Amino acid sequence: MKALVSRFLKDESGATAIEYGLIASLIAVAIITAAGTLGNNISNTFQSISNKLKTAT
């Protein structure tokens, strides 16, 4: 029983999987934030172009 507990405590594969999961989630949050900001900027640009076209006619 003692050997089983010792082997369990030395096993780091679960910790590694959790670390990779945390890294992946942080990357996903960064991508979502960047995509949202980029989307807003593109929307504002098209809105500005639309307003200029309306006043030009």
KABEL-V135000 format. One line per field, one symbol per residue. burial: + if it has 24 or more other C-alpha atoms within 12 Angstrom, else -. A space follows every 10 residues. Layout:
BEGIN
burial->???
END
This chain:
BEGIN
burial->---------- ---------- ---------- ---------- ---------- -------
END
